[in-house]
Amino acid sequence: MLKTYRIYRESARSVRVSVDGNPFIVGFRSSGRVLEYSTRDKKIQEAIEKDARFNHFICLVYTEKDEVTPDVIKQKEDKAETKNPKEKEDVVKEVITNVSDITTIQQAKAFLRANGVEIAKSATLEKVIEVAKENGFDFSNLSENIDSKIN
């Protein structure tokens, strides 16, 4: 949450507060005719608000709440997906398409090549089935026919 503080003393441009027992200088910047300081850091906000000068010549003038809307959630999910693209690929590969009209190795190899899968011309039946499953295809009617031995 963003909070903006304003200082009402012309002689002071900064205020020293204690953050976790350590001194911290809050430097107010000119925003037109007034001096303001904005922060999202909760510890600094608490230190300013606990200071004896708060509500005397340091005042809270603006609070912006971080809104959690469906758009914000979707953006965060999209960022998470782009950070780990391998997980996304694994999910896509889990979707298996059953291709029942393919009955020969040649048909299977041609189908895989047409769908962007590289496969050797000399691939065996076992290799074709393995590559197909890795890429989300299931050739349930594939059998080793006489015409399938011709590459």
N, C-alpha and C positions, 0 to 999 in steps of 0.2 A: 504494500500500500504506500503510495507516494504522499508525503506530507510536506507542506510548504510553510515555513515560519517567516515572520516579518519582525524586524527590529525597529523600535521607535525611539532611538537615541542617536542623534546625529554624530556624536563624538565616538561612538563605538561601531566598528566595522566587523569585529569578530568577538566571539565569546568563548571562554575556556570552560569546558565541562568535563566531567569524569565519566569515562566509558570503561566499565569493568575494572575500576581502580586506576586506570591510566588517563593522563590528561589528553584531551582532544580539543583542537581549536576549530570552532565552527566559523567559517569565513562567509559572511553575508555578502552577496553581490548586488550590484545596482540593477534594479528592474524599473527603469523610468525614474521616478522621483523617490522610490522606496528601496530599502535594502532587504533582500530575501535570500533564504536558504532552503533548498529542496533536497529530500533524501528518501530512499526506500529502506535504509538500514534501520531495523527495529531497535538495535542497541543505542544508536545515536538519537533516535526519536525519544526513547525512554529517558536518556540522559538529559536532553534538552527540557523535557516536560517535568523532570524531577528537580531541575535547577531552581534556586530561590528567585531568580529573575523572570521565570516563566509567568506569564499573565500580568507582568508589571511593565516591562518594556520589550519582552519577546512574546509574540502571540502566534498561535496557530491560525493561519488564514485560509488554508486550502487542504482538503483531504481527497485524494483520488483513490477510490477502492478498485482493486484489481478484479474486474468482472470475469466470471467464469461462465461463458456462453457456449453453446454448442459449436460455434465457429472456432473459439479458442481451443476447445478440447480436440477438434478435428485437426487443427494446425499442429498441436503437440503430438498427436498420433502420427501425422504425416512425417514430422521430424524424426520420430522414433523409428519409423519404417525406413527412412533414408539412411539412418545411421547403421542399420544392419540389413543390407539387401539380401544376404544369404538366407536369412530366416524367411524372407518373403518368397525367394525362389523355392525353398523346401516346401512351403505351403502350396505353391502353384503345382509343383511336381506330384503332390499327393492326390490331385484330382486325376482319376484314371478314366480314359475314354475307351470304351469297348468297341473294337472294330471287328464286327463279325463277318463282314463280306470278304475279308482277306483270307485266302486259303493256301497260298503258296509263298515260298520264301521270296521269289521275285516281286510279287505283289507287295509283300511286307517291306522289302528294301526300297521299292519305288515310293511307297506311301511315306516311309520315314524320310527319304530324301526330299520329297515334296513338302514335308513339314519342317524342313531345315535341320534335320538330324543327319550327321555324317555317319556313314556306315560303309565298311569295306565290301567290295564285290564278292570276296571270298568268305564272308562271314557265315558261320554255321547257324543251324536252326537255334541252338541254345544261345548263341551270341545275339542273334536278331531279337529273340524274346527278351533277353536281359536288357539290351539297349532300349527296346520299346517300353519296358516297365520303368526304366530310369527316366524316360521322357513322358510318362503318363499315358501310355497306350497299352491296351490288352488285346492281343490277337488270339482270341479263344478258339477260333476255327483253323488256326494255322497248323498244317501238317506237312510232313516231308513227302511230297508226291514225286513221281518220276521226273516231271517237268521242272521241279524245283531244284534238282541237282545240277541243272544247267545254269551257269551263272551268266 
